[in-house]
Structure formats: structure tokens, C-alpha cells
Amino acid sequence: MPAGTPGSARHSSSTTAGQKKQPAEPRPSASIILLSPTNQVLLLHRVHTSSAFPSAHVFPGGNLSAFHDGDIPPPGDSGRHADSFPYRLGAIRETFEESGILLARDMWAGGDALLNLPSAERDEARRAIYENKERFVDWVERVGGVVDAENLLPFTRWITPEATPKRFTTQMYLYMLPLSSSEDPAIAAAQSEAMIPKPDGGVEHMAARFDDAASWLEKQRKGEIILFPPQCFLLQLISQFLTGPPPPPAGSGNNLAEEATEHYARQRERLRGFLDTVPTATEPRAAAHHTARIPWKDKVISPVTLGVRRRDRRAILGLDKPGPELKGTERGGDWERVVLVKFGKGVARDVEVRSREEVLAEEREAERAAEALKFMAAAFAHPRVGIAAIIPNAEGKVLLGKRLSSHGSGTWQFPGGHLEFGETYFACAEREVAEETGLKVQATRLVAVTNDVFEDMGKHYVTLFVLCRMQEPAAEPELLEPDKCEGWYWVDWEEVRAWCHHHDNAEPPWEDKKCFLPIRNLVIEQPEINLSS
């Protein structure tokens, strides 16, 4: 059962005009950043048919269970969003269910080593625990162990953005496997890559693998794997300390294994210190923010979209807010950094952790450049001629499409385009209609001309409206340029006029009924015009 990955956000809807929909209650979950004896990080590759986060690489973890993990504070209780034994137990249980790695001490051997069980016995237990046939702690005790909850190190909590339908409050932990080489079969298998059957009877498998934090990040950068913002962010932080194996020795030392162990121990010591150190920021403005005084073990992060990057249209996620459940408290996340990401079809792409100050400075510079370009275009450009083809059908409705291009995106317009050199406006109308809709039409007459100045875009058009007749009256339009138009629809002209009169109304049903500037000017300048025939 996967832990919630609270890095994506969708726009929320409204129940009634002016009334905001209440966010879903976050479900408690926990995940573990598990370090191998050589300080590599375990990630699980979920199958593409998975019901949650298909094809993504995730830390082991999942939702808490009252049956296995004990009582969890109810909604509204601040303890619901704080480290506690149920979260620790749930993290260890879910890691065992998903990967077969058991973080439990062997009490029959004195409690100093991890409990080591045969793979067949583990798989049988994973299924029984998954099916709630036996409580996890009871099984661990029965086989001579005790869960190693005290060695889990809290390392941020993530609360899914409030606009997301499924929300989680996910406690992240670090766990460092013993530095001595392990004979644990699950750990040994994941040192290369293990295909692990899920505890639901093996219907699905997932791959488990240890690798360097920097290697995981590089694979994500190249598009080889999918990482959601929390995984990418936390891997970025720990990669500062877990820098890989020691450099090759200068000579032929006899204590190479001992030196390597000391090397990894020093990495871990620095990482442990990082979890407790404040301030957590180095840039002056970030260091002055109150979140810099919250150590990493106590930070709570609920990503908030600050805007969309002009250069590549990636969302800019701020990480300083703790979410609506903790609003007004002293808790918070990280003001110094932001995450850049593209979301699409439930998948995160092109995830990158950057300095907040640098990204916002780049956006301010891009905005200034765009403004300068707009004014330069307005100063030196000449008006262009646009052709709008008016095509009535047998019912007297006219053909409209919803634009997707940056120029007038989201508004409704007739088929049409630019008048090319040497082209008549009748020929232009017929050509544009064929290119955009596949319809064969005959242009019959010029019905109107509008003067359209797009001040925000620095563009000026003279638009000629040409009435056209379909050569096949029963024909239907095709969407031939899906990158420019969302779809074609037959709309009553009186309805279009009503849209124009309510252009500035953002309330239902007018919020998505915005017409392109030439149509609005046509309705205003020639209110009596009839385009139905």
C-alpha cells in the first residue's frame, strides 16, 4: 500500500457561487528513506498498472492501519500531524509489506542485530499481515523480534495540497541499516534489483533497488524514471552528504574495508547533524524567515503553486506552508527552495529543486523582457489582416472553436487565420476552413470588418468576416489542429451575442464563455447583424 505522494495539485471546484469546497481530510501515512550499508537509497518502482502513482519510483511506505498500528489522533487534533509511535510502526510495517525488508531487532540474539528470516517465511507473513490475519507487532514478537522504531529519524512531514481530491499527511523517516555487511536476503537482493511480488498474492510485482541519491536524481533528470516532488526534494537534500564510495586508495592498504566503513559512518554523522541544525537556510532573506528556525526533523511541507514559469511552463511550488490543517501554528516547511515540475495525467515530469530567490528573480527578468518585447512589437509592427469564416449550418447555428494558442487562449472564435501575400480574402477563408475543420465551403460575401487591438499582446489586426456556405450541408467539422483548438461546436448566434454581453462575468454559466476580441467588437459595433444565414 503506497504512501501518499503530496506533490501534485489540481484546481478545486466550487459547490456554489462564492463558496469554496472544503478540502479532503488528509489520511495518515508514513514512508522510510532507507539507507543501505553503503549509504545508497532504496526506491520501489511501481508497475504501470498500479492504482496509485503508476510507473513512479517511491520510498517504501503507505497508509496507517488502526488494526496494526494503533489509534491515531482524530481530525482536528494537531497530534495527527506529528511524529508518534503509530506512524513509526506503520512505516516499518509498510516497508516490510512492500519490500520484504524487516526493520526489527533479533531479541533471541541479544537485540543488537536485525532479525534475519528466510524469504519464504517473510513472504507468508507479508500476505497474512496484508490480509489482516495477524497483527504485525504480534507476528514480530512471535518470531523473536521487536520493531526498531527508536532508530527511525524523523525527516519532514508532507501534507497534500488542499485542492487535491485524495490527501495524505505523510511522516517521512530516515533509517540507516547497519554498516556491517548484511546477509539479509531482502537487502542483498535490492543491492542489484529485486522483483518483489506484492503481498496481495503476487498479482503485481514491483522492482526494489538501492542506488546513490545522486544517481536517482540523474535518472530523473534524463527522463529515465519518474520522481514526485517529495522524493526528488529529499533525495536532493541527502545527496549533499551521501556522496558515494570513498576515493580509491593511493597505496595498497590492508584496511580498505575498515576505511570504507569509517567513510560511510562520517557521511551518516553529517546527515544526522543536518536534521537538527538551525537555521536551515543559508541565503540571508531565507535565513530570516521563521521556517529557517524549524529543524528538518520537524518541518511540515504542503506545496503551494506560486505560478507557472514563462520559459518552460513548469509549475513553481513553494514549500514553506504547512497546509490548511496547521494554518496559524508555528509549523512550516522550507522557504529557501522551490520545486519546478510539470504535472500531466497523474505523473510528475521534469522535477527540479531550485533556490526560490533565483527562480523568482528569473521570472521577474522574463516578465520585464516580455514587456519590453511587447512594446517593441507595438512600436514597429504594422497591423495584420485576419480572416474569420462564418459558416451557418442547416439549423442556422454558426461554427465556433475554443482556441488553445497563446493568442486568445480559452476564447471562442470562428475558423480563420492570416491573409497570405497575394491571396484574396475569399480564398483565405476557404483555405483556412479546410485546414482547420476539413469542411469544403464556398465564400459568398464580406459581411463585416473590425479593428482589433490586443494591447496586452502588443498586436493589431484588421479582421474581415466572410460568410461561407457549406458545399455538403450535412457535413460535420473535424479537429485537424488539436494544438490550436480544443474542438468545434455549432452555436446559436443569439447565444454568442449573450456571451459577449457577459464577457466580464466570472460566475456560472459565463465563466468559460469568453469570445475572441474580434467577435466581441463585431457584436458591439454591429449589434443588429444576423449571421444565421
Buried (B, 14 or more C-beta within 10 A) or exposed (E): BBBBBBBBBEEBEEEEEEEEEEBBEBBBBBBBBBBBBBBBBBBBBBEEEBEBBBBBBBBBBBBBBEEBBBEBBEEEEEEBBBBBEBBBBBBBBBBBBBBBBBBBBBBEEEEEEBBBBEEEEBBEBBBBBBEEEEBBBEBBBEBBBBBBBEBBBBBBBBBBBBBBEEBBBBBBBBBBBEBEEBEBBBBEBBBEEBEBBBBEEEEBEBBBBBBBBBBBBBBBBEEEBBBBBBBBBBBBBBBEBBBBEBEEEEEEEEEEEEEBBEBBEEBBEBBBEBBEEEBBBEBEEBBEBEBBBBBBBBBBBBBBBBEEBBEEEBBBBBBBBBBBBBEEEEBBBBBBBBBBBBBEEEBBBEBBBBBBBEBBEBBEEEEEEEEEEBEEEBEEEEEEBBBBBBBBBEEBBBBBBBBBEEEBEEBBBBBBBEBEEEBEBBBBBBBBBBEBBBBEBEBEEBBBBBEBEBEEBBBBBBBBBBBBEBEEEEBEBEBBBEEBBBEBEBBEBEEBBEBBBBBEEEEEEBEEBBBBBBBBBBBEEBEEBEBEE
